[in-house]
Amino acid sequence: MEFYECKVRYQKEVGDGKLQKQNDTYLIEAVSFGDAETRVLEEVKPFVFMGQEVEMKAIKKITYNEVLPDENGRFWYKTKVVLTTIDENAGKEKKITTNILVHSVDIENAYKAINQLMKGAITDYTITNLQETSIVDVLSLVKNAE
């Protein structure tokens, strides 16, 4: 399975019969671009104002080595963590970059969640980037199976 970042645009009713354009980004775990598109369109269908279409703005494959959901989370944070290991054959330091997506109430708690995840790591690590994303929801295959 791979992750696809899907950007969609649609119109929704915001009250008093007024329509507002909505741009949302979803992270979809899927087997292909087509599967990701189908799943995101199903996800947004209940929010689309009657008779309006959903416009698929972009789909791109994206790599996350780990996704940390939190039922109380409000924001999704993309985190870059660099692991430092020793290449015993060459006798040199080797750096491995990993991307982690964290759902959290704020950036401080996202930082704590990453440190908690890495707590048992046998290598040194450095959090080199932690930033809020525009992702509104993550749809994994496990979530759909429930």
MARZA-140391 format. One record per atom (N, C-alpha, C): chain; x, y, z; atom name; residue number from 0. Coordinates in pm, 1 decimal, m for minus. Each point is the difference from the previous one (the first is absolute). Example, Ala and Ser with C-alpha at 12.3 -4.5 7.8 and 13.67 -1.06 7.14 Angstrom:
residues 2
+----+----------+----------+----------+----+-----+
! ch !       px !       py !       pz ! at !   i !
+----+----------+----------+----------+----+-----+
!  A !   1319.0 !   m569.0 !    780.0 !  N !   0 !
!  A !    m89.0 !    119.0 !      0.0 ! CA !   0 !
!  A !     90.0 !    120.0 !      0.0 !  C !   0 !
!  A !    m35.0 !    105.0 !    m72.0 !  N !   1 !
!  A !     82.0 !    119.0 !      6.0 ! CA !   1 !
!  A !    m77.0 !    109.0 !     73.0 !  C !   1 !
+----+----------+----------+----------+----+-----+
END
This chain:
residues 146
+----+----------+----------+----------+----+-----+
! ch !       px !       py !       pz ! at !   i !
+----+----------+----------+----------+----+-----+
!  A !     82.8 !   m118.9 !      0.0 !  N !   0 !
!  A !    m82.8 !    118.9 !      0.0 ! CA !   0 !
!  A !     87.2 !    125.2 !      0.0 !  C !   0 !
!  A !    m53.1 !    101.8 !    m60.4 !  N !   1 !
!  A !     70.7 !    126.8 !     m6.0 ! CA !   1 !
!  A !    m94.4 !    111.3 !     40.9 !  C !   1 !
!  A !     58.4 !    115.5 !     32.3 !  N !   2 !
!  A !    m80.3 !    116.1 !     35.6 ! CA !   2 !
!  A !     m7.2 !     96.0 !   m117.8 !  C !   2 !
!  A !   m119.0 !     57.5 !    m17.2 !  N !   3 !
!  A !    m24.1 !     98.4 !   m104.8 ! CA !   3 !
!  A !    m59.9 !    124.1 !     64.6 !  C !   3 !
!  A !     56.0 !    114.5 !    m32.4 !  N !   4 !
!  A !    m54.6 !    126.3 !     47.2 ! CA !   4 !
!  A !    m95.9 !     50.3 !   m107.8 !  C !   4 !
!  A !   m126.0 !     14.7 !     36.4 !  N !   5 !
!  A !   m104.6 !     38.8 !    m95.6 ! CA !   5 !
!  A !    m55.4 !    136.4 !     38.2 !  C !   5 !
!  A !      2.4 !     91.8 !    m96.7 !  N !   6 !
!  A !    m54.8 !    133.4 !     21.2 ! CA !   6 !
!  A !   m128.3 !     11.8 !    m80.6 !  C !   6 !
!  A !   m108.9 !     37.0 !     68.4 !  N !   7 !
!  A !   m130.4 !     11.1 !    m64.4 ! CA !   7 !
!  A !    m59.8 !    137.7 !     25.4 !  C !   7 !
!  A !    m85.3 !     41.7 !    m93.6 !  N !   8 !
!  A !    m72.2 !    126.7 !     14.8 ! CA !   8 !
!  A !   m147.7 !    m29.1 !    m25.9 !  C !   8 !
!  A !    m84.5 !     56.0 !     85.4 !  N !   9 !
!  A !   m143.6 !    m17.9 !    m16.7 ! CA !   9 !
!  A !    m70.9 !    116.5 !     67.1 !  C !   9 !
!  A !   m130.2 !      9.9 !    m23.8 !  N !  10 !
!  A !    m78.1 !    105.3 !     63.2 ! CA !  10 !
!  A !    m87.5 !    m62.3 !    107.8 !  C !  10 !
!  A !     m6.3 !     68.2 !    113.4 !  N !  11 !
!  A !    m86.2 !    m47.5 !    107.1 ! CA !  11 !
!  A !    m83.5 !    117.5 !     49.8 !  C !  11 !
!  A !   m112.8 !    m34.0 !     59.2 !  N !  12 !
!  A !    m88.4 !    103.4 !     53.6 ! CA !  12 !
!  A !     50.0 !     40.1 !    138.2 !  C !  12 !
!  A !     11.9 !    131.5 !     22.9 !  N !  13 !
!  A !     52.2 !     49.0 !    127.4 ! CA !  13 !
!  A !   m107.6 !     67.6 !     83.8 !  C !  13 !
!  A !   m119.5 !      3.6 !    m46.3 !  N !  14 !
!  A !   m109.6 !     62.8 !     74.6 ! CA !  14 !
!  A !    m69.2 !    103.0 !    m84.9 !  C !  14 !
!  A !   m126.3 !     21.3 !     27.8 !  N !  15 !
!  A !    m81.7 !     96.2 !    m73.5 ! CA !  15 !
!  A !      2.3 !    m26.0 !   m149.9 !  C !  15 !
!  A !     21.7 !   m126.4 !    m39.3 !  N !  16 !
!  A !      0.2 !    m35.8 !   m141.4 ! CA !  16 !
!  A !    122.8 !     45.0 !    m76.5 !  C !  16 !
!  A !     98.3 !     56.1 !     69.1 !  N !  17 !
!  A !    121.9 !     45.9 !    m67.6 ! CA !  17 !
!  A !     93.9 !   m117.1 !    m23.1 !  C !  17 !
!  A !     65.6 !      2.5 !   m115.7 !  N !  18 !
!  A !     97.4 !   m103.5 !    m33.5 ! CA !  18 !
!  A !    140.7 !     54.1 !     16.0 !  C !  18 !
!  A !     88.3 !    m87.2 !     45.9 !  N !  19 !
!  A !    139.1 !     38.3 !     18.6 ! CA !  19 !
!  A !     87.7 !   m107.0 !    m63.4 !  C !  19 !
!  A !    103.9 !     44.1 !    m72.9 !  N !  20 !
!  A !     94.8 !    m96.2 !    m55.7 ! CA !  20 !
!  A !     86.5 !    m53.2 !    113.0 !  C !  20 !
!  A !     17.9 !   m129.7 !     m1.6 !  N !  21 !
!  A !     77.8 !    m67.1 !    103.2 ! CA !  21 !
!  A !    115.2 !    m72.0 !    m67.7 !  C !  21 !
!  A !    121.5 !     22.2 !     46.3 !  N !  22 !
!  A !    117.8 !    m72.0 !    m47.6 ! CA !  22 !
!  A !     51.5 !    m85.3 !    115.1 !  C !  22 !
!  A !      1.9 !   m130.9 !    m19.1 !  N !  23 !
!  A !     44.0 !    m90.3 !    105.6 ! CA !  23 !
!  A !    108.9 !    m92.4 !    m52.2 !  C !  23 !
!  A !     87.4 !    m41.6 !     91.2 !  N !  24 !
!  A !    105.9 !    m95.8 !    m31.2 ! CA !  24 !
!  A !    m20.3 !   m122.8 !     87.2 !  C !  24 !
!  A !     m0.6 !   m116.5 !    m62.3 !  N !  25 !
!  A !    m14.0 !   m126.9 !     70.2 ! CA !  25 !
!  A !    122.0 !    m86.0 !    m29.0 !  C !  25 !
!  A !     38.8 !    m80.4 !     97.0 !  N !  26 !
!  A !    103.9 !    m99.7 !    m20.7 ! CA !  26 !
!  A !    m71.7 !   m134.4 !     m4.6 !  C !  26 !
!  A !     16.4 !    m69.9 !   m112.0 !  N !  27 !
!  A !    m71.7 !   m124.4 !    m22.8 ! CA !  27 !
!  A !    100.0 !   m113.6 !    m12.6 !  C !  27 !
!  A !    m21.2 !   m106.3 !     74.6 !  N !  28 !
!  A !     78.9 !   m121.9 !    m19.2 ! CA !  28 !
!  A !    m74.7 !    m81.5 !   m105.3 !  C !  28 !
!  A !     67.0 !    m29.1 !   m110.6 !  N !  29 !
!  A !    m67.7 !    m66.2 !   m111.3 ! CA !  29 !
!  A !     97.9 !    m85.1 !    m79.1 !  C !  29 !
!  A !    m54.8 !    m76.6 !    m93.6 !  N !  30 !
!  A !     82.9 !    m86.6 !    m82.8 ! CA !  30 !
!  A !     39.9 !     67.2 !   m131.1 !  C !  30 !
!  A !    m70.5 !    109.0 !    m36.7 !  N !  31 !
!  A !     30.3 !     68.0 !   m126.0 ! CA !  31 !
!  A !    m56.0 !    142.0 !      3.0 !  C !  31 !
!  A !     36.0 !     78.6 !   m101.6 !  N !  32 !
!  A !    m54.4 !    135.3 !    m12.5 ! CA !  32 !
!  A !   m152.0 !     m6.0 !    m13.8 !  C !  32 !
!  A !    m49.1 !    m92.3 !    m82.2 !  N !  33 !
!  A !   m144.1 !    m14.2 !    m22.0 ! CA !  33 !
!  A !    m74.0 !    m35.1 !    126.9 !  C !  33 !
!  A !     56.5 !    m91.1 !     78.5 !  N !  34 !
!  A !    m60.1 !    m39.1 !    127.2 ! CA !  34 !
!  A !     m4.1 !    119.1 !     95.3 !  C !  34 !
!  A !    107.6 !     76.9 !      4.2 !  N !  35 !
!  A !      4.8 !    118.2 !     87.4 ! CA !  35 !
!  A !   m106.2 !    100.9 !    m41.6 !  C !  35 !
!  A !    m13.8 !     23.9 !   m130.1 !  N !  36 !
!  A !    m99.3 !     95.5 !    m49.0 ! CA !  36 !
!  A !   m141.6 !    m44.7 !     36.2 !  C !  36 !
!  A !    m30.5 !   m127.1 !    m21.7 !  N !  37 !
!  A !   m132.3 !    m53.0 !     32.1 ! CA !  37 !
!  A !    m30.9 !     16.3 !    148.5 !  C !  37 !
!  A !     96.7 !    m31.8 !     83.5 !  N !  38 !
!  A !    m22.8 !      6.3 !    144.8 ! CA !  38 !
!  A !    m17.7 !    142.2 !     49.5 !  C !  38 !
!  A !     77.4 !     95.5 !    m52.2 !  N !  39 !
!  A !    m13.4 !    137.8 !     46.4 ! CA !  39 !
!  A !   m132.4 !     59.3 !    m47.3 !  C !  39 !
!  A !    m42.5 !    m34.6 !   m120.3 !  N !  40 !
!  A !   m128.3 !     51.2 !    m48.9 ! CA !  40 !
!  A !   m115.9 !    m52.7 !     84.2 !  C !  40 !
!  A !      7.3 !   m125.2 !     41.4 !  N !  41 !
!  A !   m101.7 !    m55.9 !     90.7 ! CA !  41 !
!  A !     m0.2 !     71.0 !    135.2 !  C !  41 !
!  A !    119.2 !     34.3 !     46.7 !  N !  42 !
!  A !     14.2 !     65.2 !    130.3 ! CA !  42 !
!  A !    m64.2 !    138.7 !      0.5 !  C !  42 !
!  A !     15.6 !     76.2 !   m105.5 !  N !  43 !
!  A !    m50.0 !    138.3 !     m0.6 ! CA !  43 !
!  A !   m144.0 !     10.6 !    m49.0 !  C !  43 !
!  A !    m53.2 !   m105.5 !    m60.1 !  N !  44 !
!  A !   m135.7 !      4.0 !    m55.9 ! CA !  44 !
!  A !   m105.1 !     55.3 !     97.8 !  C !  44 !
!  A !     m0.1 !    m38.6 !    128.3 !  N !  45 !
!  A !   m102.9 !     51.4 !     92.0 ! CA !  45 !
!  A !      9.3 !    151.2 !     25.6 !  C !  45 !
!  A !    113.7 !     61.7 !    m27.5 !  N !  46 !
!  A !     18.9 !    142.2 !     27.7 ! CA !  46 !
!  A !    m30.3 !     89.8 !   m119.3 !  C !  46 !
!  A !    m15.2 !    m60.2 !   m116.7 !  N !  47 !
!  A !    m18.5 !     76.2 !   m123.4 ! CA !  47 !
!  A !   m146.0 !     43.6 !    m12.2 !  C !  47 !
!  A !    m19.9 !    127.6 !    m32.3 !  N !  48 !
!  A !   m134.5 !     52.9 !    m19.1 ! CA !  48 !
!  A !    m66.7 !    m70.9 !   m118.3 !  C !  48 !
!  A !   m130.9 !    m26.2 !     13.8 !  N !  49 !
!  A !    m74.8 !    m73.8 !   m102.3 ! CA !  49 !
!  A !     25.9 !     51.9 !   m141.0 !  C !  49 !
!  A !     26.2 !    m93.6 !    m89.8 !  N !  50 !
!  A !     17.9 !     34.3 !   m140.4 ! CA !  50 !
!  A !    137.7 !     54.8 !    m35.4 !  C !  50 !
!  A !     83.3 !     22.4 !     97.5 !  N !  51 !
!  A !    133.9 !     53.7 !    m25.3 ! CA !  51 !
!  A !     98.2 !   m115.0 !    m21.7 !  C !  51 !
!  A !    104.5 !     29.3 !    m70.9 !  N !  52 !
!  A !    102.6 !    m99.5 !    m29.9 ! CA !  52 !
!  A !    120.6 !     19.0 !     91.6 !  C !  52 !
!  A !     75.4 !   m107.8 !     17.8 !  N !  53 !
!  A !    126.8 !      5.6 !     70.9 ! CA !  53 !
!  A !    109.0 !      5.7 !   m105.6 !  C !  53 !
!  A !     88.4 !     96.0 !     14.0 !  N !  54 !
!  A !    110.7 !     13.4 !    m94.2 ! CA !  54 !
!  A !    126.0 !    m58.1 !     63.8 !  C !  54 !
!  A !     59.9 !    m96.8 !    m67.5 !  N !  55 !
!  A !    124.4 !    m58.7 !     47.5 ! CA !  55 !
!  A !    112.6 !     91.2 !    m46.5 !  C !  55 !
!  A !     61.2 !     73.3 !     92.8 !  N !  56 !
!  A !    104.3 !     98.1 !    m35.5 ! CA !  56 !
!  A !    136.4 !    m65.9 !    m20.0 !  C !  56 !
!  A !     31.4 !    m99.2 !     83.8 !  N !  57 !
!  A !    131.9 !    m64.7 !    m10.9 ! CA !  57 !
!  A !      1.7 !   m129.7 !     78.7 !  C !  57 !
!  A !     76.2 !    m93.6 !    m50.1 !  N !  58 !
!  A !     29.3 !   m123.7 !     73.8 ! CA !  58 !
!  A !    148.9 !    m24.6 !    m17.0 !  C !  58 !
!  A !     67.2 !    m21.8 !    111.8 !  N !  59 !
!  A !    141.8 !    m35.6 !    m10.0 ! CA !  59 !
!  A !     33.3 !   m105.2 !    104.1 !  C !  59 !
!  A !     92.6 !    m85.3 !    m38.4 !  N !  60 !
!  A !     49.2 !   m103.1 !     90.2 ! CA !  60 !
!  A !     90.0 !     67.5 !    102.1 !  C !  60 !
!  A !    m13.0 !    m40.1 !    123.8 !  N !  61 !
!  A !     80.0 !     61.8 !    105.9 ! CA !  61 !
!  A !     46.1 !   m110.3 !     95.7 !  C !  61 !
!  A !    117.8 !     15.5 !     54.2 !  N !  62 !
!  A !     56.3 !   m103.5 !     87.0 ! CA !  62 !
!  A !     m4.2 !     42.9 !    145.7 !  C !  62 !
!  A !    m67.5 !    m80.3 !     80.1 !  N !  63 !
!  A !      6.4 !     13.1 !    145.2 ! CA !  63 !
!  A !     37.3 !   m137.5 !     53.1 !  C !  63 !
!  A !    103.3 !     m4.1 !     81.6 !  N !  64 !
!  A !     43.8 !   m126.2 !     57.1 ! CA !  64 !
!  A !    m87.2 !    m40.4 !    117.5 !  C !  64 !
!  A !    m67.1 !     98.1 !     57.4 !  N !  65 !
!  A !    m84.6 !    m25.4 !    117.3 ! CA !  65 !
!  A !   m109.0 !    106.4 !      5.3 !  C !  65 !
!  A !   m119.8 !    m40.7 !     40.9 !  N !  66 !
!  A !   m110.3 !     93.4 !     22.4 ! CA !  66 !
!  A !    m47.3 !    m21.1 !    142.9 !  C !  66 !
!  A !      4.0 !    108.2 !     78.8 !  N !  67 !
!  A !    m40.2 !     m6.3 !    140.3 ! CA !  67 !
!  A !   m132.7 !     72.8 !     19.1 !  C !  67 !
!  A !   m111.8 !    m73.2 !      0.0 !  N !  68 !
!  A !   m129.4 !     64.9 !     20.3 ! CA !  68 !
!  A !    m23.9 !     30.8 !    147.6 !  C !  68 !
!  A !    m86.6 !     94.6 !     25.1 !  N !  69 !
!  A !    m40.1 !     35.3 !    136.1 ! CA !  69 !
!  A !   m145.8 !     43.8 !     m7.1 !  C !  69 !
!  A !    m87.2 !    m69.7 !     72.0 !  N !  70 !
!  A !   m143.4 !     31.2 !     m7.6 ! CA !  70 !
!  A !    m31.6 !    141.6 !     46.6 !  C !  70 !
!  A !     86.2 !     60.4 !     78.3 !  N !  71 !
!  A !    m20.7 !    137.6 !     45.0 ! CA !  71 !
!  A !     71.8 !    102.5 !    m88.3 !  C !  71 !
!  A !     72.4 !    m48.3 !   m100.2 !  N !  72 !
!  A !     78.4 !     88.5 !    m85.7 ! CA !  72 !
!  A !    m86.7 !     92.7 !    m82.8 !  C !  72 !
!  A !     53.2 !    118.3 !    m27.0 !  N !  73 !
!  A !    m68.7 !     98.4 !    m83.9 ! CA !  73 !
!  A !     77.0 !     27.7 !   m127.6 !  C !  73 !
!  A !    131.4 !    m17.5 !      4.4 !  N !  74 !
!  A !     86.5 !     33.0 !   m112.7 ! CA !  74 !
!  A !     89.7 !   m119.6 !    m32.4 !  C !  74 !
!  A !     42.0 !     m6.3 !   m127.5 !  N !  75 !
!  A !     95.9 !   m100.7 !    m43.0 ! CA !  75 !
!  A !    134.2 !     69.2 !    m23.2 !  C !  75 !
!  A !    105.3 !    m56.7 !     57.4 !  N !  76 !
!  A !    134.0 !     56.4 !     m9.3 ! CA !  76 !
!  A !     92.2 !    m96.7 !    m72.9 !  C !  76 !
!  A !     72.3 !     53.9 !    m98.4 !  N !  77 !
!  A !    100.3 !    m78.0 !    m70.6 ! CA !  77 !
!  A !    131.5 !     17.3 !     74.4 !  C !  77 !
!  A !     62.9 !   m111.4 !     30.1 !  N !  78 !
!  A !    123.2 !      2.3 !     76.6 ! CA !  78 !
!  A !    110.2 !    m73.0 !    m75.2 !  C !  78 !
!  A !    115.9 !     62.2 !     m5.4 !  N !  79 !
!  A !    116.8 !    m64.7 !    m59.6 ! CA !  79 !
!  A !     94.5 !    m33.9 !    115.2 !  C !  79 !
!  A !     33.6 !   m127.4 !      9.8 !  N !  80 !
!  A !     89.9 !    m46.7 !    105.0 ! CA !  80 !
!  A !    121.5 !    m63.6 !    m67.6 !  C !  80 !
!  A !    118.7 !     40.2 !     43.5 !  N !  81 !
!  A !    123.2 !    m56.0 !    m54.3 ! CA !  81 !
!  A !     59.3 !    m92.8 !    105.3 !  C !  81 !
!  A !     14.9 !   m126.7 !    m39.6 !  N !  82 !
!  A !     60.5 !   m101.5 !     87.3 ! CA !  82 !
!  A !    147.7 !    m10.1 !    m34.2 !  C !  82 !
!  A !     84.4 !     m6.1 !    102.3 !  N !  83 !
!  A !    144.2 !    m10.9 !    m21.5 ! CA !  83 !
!  A !     45.4 !   m138.3 !     44.3 !  C !  83 !
!  A !     55.1 !    m75.5 !    m95.3 !  N !  84 !
!  A !     51.4 !   m133.5 !     29.5 ! CA !  84 !
!  A !    146.4 !     m7.2 !    m42.8 !  C !  84 !
!  A !     63.6 !   m107.6 !     34.5 !  N !  85 !
!  A !    138.7 !    m22.5 !    m39.8 ! CA !  85 !
!  A !      2.2 !   m113.1 !   m101.5 !  C !  85 !
!  A !     57.0 !     28.8 !   m116.9 !  N !  86 !
!  A !     19.8 !   m102.6 !   m102.3 ! CA !  86 !
!  A !    126.4 !    m75.2 !     40.4 !  C !  86 !
!  A !    m18.2 !   m121.1 !     53.9 !  N !  87 !
!  A !    113.7 !    m75.5 !     54.3 ! CA !  87 !
!  A !     99.9 !    m40.0 !   m108.5 !  C !  87 !
!  A !    m47.0 !    m23.1 !   m121.0 !  N !  88 !
!  A !     91.7 !    m39.4 !   m108.6 ! CA !  88 !
!  A !     91.6 !    115.2 !    m38.9 !  C !  88 !
!  A !    m56.9 !    119.7 !    m11.3 !  N !  89 !
!  A !     78.6 !    116.3 !    m41.5 ! CA !  89 !
!  A !     56.9 !     75.3 !    120.0 !  C !  89 !
!  A !    m53.9 !    m26.0 !    117.0 !  N !  90 !
!  A !     46.1 !     69.6 !    119.6 ! CA !  90 !
!  A !    m40.0 !    146.4 !      3.1 !  C !  90 !
!  A !   m108.6 !     32.1 !    m69.2 !  N !  91 !
!  A !    m44.9 !    138.4 !     m6.8 ! CA !  91 !
!  A !   m141.8 !     14.3 !     54.5 !  C !  91 !
!  A !    m28.9 !    124.5 !     36.6 !  N !  92 !
!  A !   m135.6 !     33.2 !     41.5 ! CA !  92 !
!  A !    m91.6 !     m0.1 !   m121.1 !  C !  92 !
!  A !   m120.1 !    m52.2 !     18.2 !  N !  93 !
!  A !    m97.7 !     m2.5 !   m108.5 ! CA !  93 !
!  A !   m127.7 !     64.7 !     51.3 !  C !  93 !
!  A !    m56.4 !     89.3 !    m80.8 !  N !  94 !
!  A !   m122.2 !     68.5 !     39.2 ! CA !  94 !
!  A !   m115.3 !    m50.1 !    m86.1 !  C !  94 !
!  A !   m108.9 !    m35.1 !     66.5 !  N !  95 !
!  A !   m119.3 !    m48.6 !    m68.6 ! CA !  95 !
!  A !   m115.5 !     93.3 !     35.5 !  C !  95 !
!  A !    m66.4 !     50.9 !   m102.5 !  N !  96 !
!  A !   m112.1 !     91.4 !     21.3 ! CA !  96 !
!  A !   m131.0 !    m76.8 !     m3.2 !  C !  96 !
!  A !    m86.7 !     30.0 !     93.1 !  N !  97 !
!  A !   m132.1 !    m61.7 !      5.4 ! CA !  97 !
!  A !   m105.0 !    109.1 !     16.2 !  C !  97 !
!  A !   m113.7 !    m17.3 !    m66.3 !  N !  98 !
!  A !   m109.6 !     96.6 !      8.6 ! CA !  98 !
!  A !   m113.7 !    m59.4 !     81.3 !  C !  98 !
!  A !    m47.5 !     76.9 !     95.8 !  N !  99 !
!  A !   m106.5 !    m45.0 !     89.4 ! CA !  99 !
!  A !   m110.4 !    104.7 !     m1.0 !  C !  99 !
!  A !   m124.1 !    m45.7 !    m10.7 !  N ! 100 !
!  A !   m115.1 !     88.2 !      6.2 ! CA ! 100 !
!  A !    m64.9 !    m17.7 !    136.9 !  C ! 100 !
!  A !    m17.1 !    112.3 !     70.6 !  N ! 101 !
!  A !    m51.1 !     m4.5 !    137.5 ! CA ! 101 !
!  A !   m128.8 !     80.8 !      9.6 !  C ! 101 !
!  A !   m101.2 !    m59.4 !     59.2 !  N ! 102 !
!  A !   m126.3 !     69.3 !     27.1 ! CA ! 102 !
!  A !      6.4 !     46.7 !    144.9 !  C ! 102 !
!  A !    m21.2 !    128.0 !     22.4 !  N ! 103 !
!  A !     16.5 !     52.4 !    134.5 ! CA ! 103 !
!  A !    m82.8 !    126.3 !     19.2 !  C ! 103 !
!  A !    m17.7 !     38.2 !    126.5 !  N ! 104 !
!  A !    m75.0 !    122.2 !     30.4 ! CA ! 104 !
!  A !     82.3 !    124.3 !    m28.9 !  C ! 104 !
!  A !    132.7 !    m11.0 !      6.1 !  N ! 105 !
!  A !     87.1 !    113.4 !    m29.4 ! CA ! 105 !
!  A !    140.7 !    m50.8 !    m29.2 !  C ! 105 !
!  A !     85.0 !     90.6 !    m41.4 !  N ! 106 !
!  A !    135.1 !    m38.8 !    m42.0 ! CA ! 106 !
!  A !     83.7 !    m52.7 !    117.2 !  C ! 106 !
!  A !    m21.6 !     54.3 !    117.5 !  N ! 107 !
!  A !     75.0 !    m45.7 !    117.9 ! CA ! 107 !
!  A !    m30.0 !   m146.4 !     30.6 !  C ! 107 !
!  A !   m127.9 !    m37.6 !     m5.7 !  N ! 108 !
!  A !    m37.0 !   m139.1 !     25.8 ! CA ! 108 !
!  A !     44.2 !    m91.8 !   m114.0 !  C ! 108 !
!  A !      5.8 !     51.9 !   m121.8 !  N ! 109 !
!  A !     52.5 !    m78.3 !   m111.9 ! CA ! 109 !
!  A !    147.5 !    m32.3 !     24.7 !  C ! 109 !
!  A !     74.3 !     99.9 !     46.5 !  N ! 110 !
!  A !    141.7 !    m19.3 !     31.7 ! CA ! 110 !
!  A !     16.9 !   m106.5 !    109.2 !  C ! 110 !
!  A !    m84.5 !      7.0 !    101.5 !  N ! 111 !
!  A !      4.9 !    m99.6 !    108.4 ! CA ! 111 !
!  A !    m32.2 !   m139.5 !    m52.1 !  C ! 111 !
!  A !    m97.8 !     m9.7 !    m92.4 !  N ! 112 !
!  A !    m38.7 !   m130.4 !    m55.2 ! CA ! 112 !
!  A !    115.3 !    m62.5 !    m77.9 !  C ! 112 !
!  A !     73.7 !     81.5 !    m73.9 !  N ! 113 !
!  A !    115.7 !    m51.2 !    m74.5 ! CA ! 113 !
!  A !    106.5 !    m49.9 !     96.5 !  C ! 113 !
!  A !     28.3 !     77.3 !    102.7 !  N ! 114 !
!  A !    100.0 !    m43.0 !     99.1 ! CA ! 114 !
!  A !    m44.9 !   m126.7 !     71.2 !  C ! 114 !
!  A !   m127.9 !    m14.1 !     26.8 !  N ! 115 !
!  A !    m52.8 !   m121.3 !     63.7 ! CA ! 115 !
!  A !     18.0 !   m119.9 !    m93.4 !  C ! 115 !
!  A !    m27.5 !     19.6 !   m128.2 !  N ! 116 !
!  A !     17.2 !   m106.5 !    m98.8 ! CA ! 116 !
!  A !    146.5 !    m43.6 !     m7.7 !  C ! 116 !
!  A !     90.8 !     96.6 !      2.5 !  N ! 117 !
!  A !    141.6 !    m28.0 !    m16.5 ! CA ! 117 !
!  A !     69.3 !    m40.7 !    130.4 !  C ! 117 !
!  A !    m72.4 !      2.3 !    108.5 !  N ! 118 !
!  A !     56.2 !    m26.5 !    132.6 ! CA ! 118 !
!  A !     81.7 !   m129.6 !      6.4 !  C ! 118 !
!  A !    m48.0 !   m104.0 !    m62.3 !  N ! 119 !
!  A !     68.8 !   m129.1 !      6.3 ! CA ! 119 !
!  A !     98.8 !    m23.2 !   m113.5 !  C ! 119 !
!  A !     24.7 !    101.8 !    m81.1 !  N ! 120 !
!  A !     90.0 !    m16.1 !   m115.1 ! CA ! 120 !
!  A !    142.0 !    m30.7 !     45.8 !  C ! 120 !
!  A !     65.2 !    m86.6 !    m74.8 !  N ! 121 !
!  A !    138.1 !    m36.7 !     36.3 ! CA ! 121 !
!  A !    100.8 !     90.8 !    m69.3 !  C ! 121 !
!  A !    m48.6 !     94.0 !    m80.9 !  N ! 122 !
!  A !     88.3 !     94.2 !    m68.4 ! CA ! 122 !
!  A !    m31.4 !    141.5 !     46.9 !  C ! 122 !
!  A !     95.0 !     87.3 !    m21.6 !  N ! 123 !
!  A !    m24.4 !    141.5 !     27.6 ! CA ! 123 !
!  A !    m92.7 !     53.7 !   m106.9 !  C ! 123 !
!  A !    m77.8 !    100.7 !     33.8 !  N ! 124 !
!  A !    m89.4 !     60.5 !    m97.6 ! CA ! 124 !
!  A !     m9.4 !    149.5 !     24.3 !  C ! 124 !
!  A !    m37.3 !     70.6 !   m106.2 !  N ! 125 !
!  A !    m20.8 !    143.5 !      7.8 ! CA ! 125 !
!  A !   m127.8 !     32.8 !    m76.0 !  C ! 125 !
!  A !    m86.1 !     78.4 !     61.7 !  N ! 126 !
!  A !   m119.6 !     48.5 !    m68.7 ! CA ! 126 !
!  A !     43.5 !    126.1 !    m74.3 !  C ! 126 !
!  A !      6.4 !    m10.7 !   m133.6 !  N ! 127 !
!  A !     52.2 !    111.7 !    m78.1 ! CA ! 127 !
!  A !   m110.1 !     90.4 !    m55.4 !  C ! 127 !
!  A !   m123.0 !    m49.3 !     m1.2 !  N ! 128 !
!  A !   m109.5 !     81.8 !    m50.3 ! CA ! 128 !
!  A !   m130.7 !    m48.0 !     62.1 !  C ! 128 !
!  A !    m82.8 !     94.0 !     39.9 !  N ! 129 !
!  A !   m132.2 !    m29.7 !     54.8 ! CA ! 129 !
!  A !    m90.1 !    114.9 !    m41.8 !  C ! 129 !
!  A !    m92.8 !    m29.0 !    m91.9 !  N ! 130 !
!  A !    m85.1 !    108.0 !    m49.6 ! CA ! 130 !
!  A !   m143.5 !    m48.3 !    m19.3 !  C ! 130 !
!  A !    m92.4 !     92.5 !     18.0 !  N ! 131 !
!  A !   m140.9 !    m29.3 !    m18.9 ! CA ! 131 !
!  A !    m27.9 !    m18.7 !   m149.0 !  C ! 131 !
!  A !    m86.3 !    m96.3 !    m32.3 !  N ! 132 !
!  A !    m39.3 !    m24.3 !   m138.8 ! CA ! 132 !
!  A !   m142.7 !     50.3 !    m21.6 !  C ! 132 !
!  A !    m44.6 !     m6.6 !   m123.4 !  N ! 133 !
!  A !   m137.7 !     37.6 !    m32.5 ! CA ! 133 !
!  A !    m92.3 !   m121.3 !     m0.9 !  C ! 133 !
!  A !     49.2 !   m115.1 !     40.2 !  N ! 134 !
!  A !    m79.3 !   m124.0 !      0.0 ! CA ! 134 !
!  A !   m114.4 !     11.9 !    100.5 !  C ! 134 !
!  A !   m122.5 !    m32.0 !    m46.5 !  N ! 135 !
!  A !   m117.0 !      4.5 !     88.5 ! CA ! 135 !
!  A !    m34.0 !   m137.5 !     56.3 !  C ! 135 !
!  A !     40.9 !   m106.7 !    m71.2 !  N ! 136 !
!  A !    m28.3 !   m134.2 !     50.0 ! CA ! 136 !
!  A !     91.6 !    m99.8 !    m69.5 !  C ! 136 !
!  A !     23.1 !   m111.4 !     67.0 !  N ! 137 !
!  A !     78.4 !   m109.7 !    m54.9 ! CA ! 137 !
!  A !    m92.0 !   m120.8 !     m7.9 !  C ! 137 !
!  A !     m9.2 !    m58.2 !   m117.8 !  N ! 138 !
!  A !    m83.8 !   m117.5 !    m20.6 ! CA ! 138 !
!  A !     89.5 !   m118.7 !    m26.9 !  C ! 138 !
!  A !     13.1 !    m84.3 !    100.7 !  N ! 139 !
!  A !     82.6 !   m120.1 !    m17.7 ! CA ! 139 !
!  A !    m91.7 !   m116.8 !    m31.0 !  C ! 139 !
!  A !     56.5 !   m104.7 !    m54.3 !  N ! 140 !
!  A !    m80.0 !   m118.6 !    m29.6 ! CA ! 140 !
!  A !    m52.0 !    m63.9 !    128.2 !  C ! 140 !
!  A !     76.5 !      9.5 !    107.1 !  N ! 141 !
!  A !    m42.5 !    m54.4 !    128.0 ! CA ! 141 !
!  A !   m124.5 !     73.3 !     48.4 !  C ! 141 !
!  A !     m0.3 !    134.2 !    m13.8 !  N ! 142 !
!  A !   m114.5 !     82.1 !     42.6 ! CA ! 142 !
!  A !   m125.2 !    m38.6 !    m77.2 !  C ! 142 !
!  A !     13.6 !    m27.5 !   m130.5 !  N ! 143 !
!  A !   m114.3 !    m37.6 !    m82.0 ! CA ! 143 !
!  A !    m52.6 !   m138.0 !     36.7 !  C ! 143 !
!  A !     87.9 !    m87.6 !     46.6 !  N ! 144 !
!  A !    m41.9 !   m136.3 !     33.4 ! CA ! 144 !
!  A !    m80.2 !     m4.2 !    128.7 !  C ! 144 !
!  A !     14.3 !    101.2 !     83.6 !  N ! 145 !
!  A !    m69.1 !      0.2 !    130.1 ! CA ! 145 !
!  A !   m147.2 !     26.4 !    m14.5 !  C ! 145 !
+----+----------+----------+----------+----+-----+
END
